[in-house]
Amino acid sequence: MALEKQLKQEQQPIKHEWLTAIIMAFVALPIIALLFLCAYGFIVWFGQMWFWGPPS
């Protein structure tokens, strides 16, 4: 009986790690990538507006 409880307690963090990995892979990382892409586009736009001008 005690061995079964110990096995169940050890399996719980593994499920939690998988859930965290799936959330990171399909939610958090795409949002972070999109934010970096938007920041890069803003920097290029701002730089062309004030410093370098439009591409010719």
Sequence and secondary structure as in RCSB ss.txt:
>XXXX:A:sequence
MALEKQLKQEQQPIKHEWLTAIIMAFVALPIIALLFLCAYGFIVWFGQMWFWGPPS
>XXXX:A:secstr
 HHHHHHHHHHHHHHHHHHHHHHIIIIIHHHHHHHHHHHHHHHHHHHIIIII S  
